[in-house]
Amino acid sequence: MSSSTRRRALVTAGLLAGALLTAPAASAAERPIRLLGEQIVPHNLQFQGTTVGGLSSIDYDPRTGEYAFICDDRSAINPARFYTAKFSVNRHGLGPMTFTGTHPLLRPDGTPYPPLAQNDPSAPQNEQTIDPEELRVDPWTGHYVWSQEGDRLTDPPNLIQPSIREATSDGRYLRDLPLPANERMTPDAGPRRNYVLEGLAYTGFGTLLASEVEAPLLQDGPPPTPTSGALSRMTLQTRGGQVLAQYAYPQEKLFATPVPANGFADTGVSSMLAVDQADPTKFLMMERSFVTGFGNKVRVFEVDTKGATNVVHTPSLATAKIKPVKKKLLLDLSGLPVSKVDNVEGLTWGPRLPGGERSLIFVSDNNFSASQVTQLIAVAVPSERL
């Protein structure tokens, strides 16, 4: 082990130990979370030869002062890609968004990922079609680390494995990070189709990477219903990929019963974020739900992993006696005076504000549908709320 690697390992160990020994401070009178503003991106906006939409994540890049967004277009409209944009956020409001760039995500051979209809199942996993979901800016390098959900195809049968990949800021492939064995798809175990890696977050000042699957693994029990919640998994690994721990995350039950009763309903974790880089046990987890007859509900929870069982070697959460992470509600977007709560999928910290507030910014994925919107929402979170 090199001296620099040893120093980084000691920093990581110190952060984890310090977080476990630090007692929470007594809470003062809490100010409310307040809306800073909302912006709507025009439907099917054309930018540099692409159609803007499907924005599934947002992250602030302190090197450029801009924001990076991944697009979940599976190369069906344009090659799978990401965007950069800028907008102002201050204590008085949220300014309009101006797109500044877009690049395709590239395979190891330098070509864009193929659409699903043109996928070659005999190709290496990192050259097959992708389903992009979350993107984070590496605080050490400025590279982009992004997740994609893979797929369970039936005609012909083919398992495309989910992945976390690293790319340069212009989209060139660098590497795949290791995943826990239980997050690999097999015919009867692993992630459900389209419910895989939706959450990514750096913590520990970039020494650690956390990830979250959107819904329970097949072996961990059924997804949430109107009468019961479920357990999904969040993973903590070093920036190099070594898996350190995995925890059970208790998801909320569906907030309503569909109308009609056989109508579509869906819920899951769509993004995550570190609360404080100095404390790798605290995260924000965003649960995004849709129920026919009621619409969308988006809630942000503060999560604490201290004392939770490490389940990385637990075959099934459905029958195991384990202690999940602790959580408490921070924000329900339905309580904000916005035009609507759409399919919000991404969140990031924005600039710090005067008076001890932090800006928290959300983006919605419009699924390229005229009935939905690409929506930016910014709120101010008082420091005593975290």
Secondary structure, 3 states (H helix, E strand, C coil): CCHHHHHHHHHHHHHHHHHHHCCCCCCCCCCCCEEEEEEEECCCCEECCEECCCECCCEEECCCCEEEEEECCCCCCCCCEEEEEECCEECCEECCCEEEEEEECECCCCCECCCHHHCCCCCCHHHCCCCEEEEEECCCCCCEEEEECCEEEECCEEEECCEEEEECCCCCEEEEECCCHHHCCECCECCECCECEEEEEEEHHHCEEEEEECCCCHHHCCCCCCCCCEEEEEEEEECCCCEEEEEEEEECCCCCCCCCCCCCEEEEEEEEEEEECCEEEEEEEEEEEEECCCEEEEEEEEEECCCCCCCCCCCCCCCCCCCCCEEEEEEEHHHCCCCCCCCEEEEEEEEEECCCEEEEEEEECCCCCCCCCEEEEEEEEEHHHC
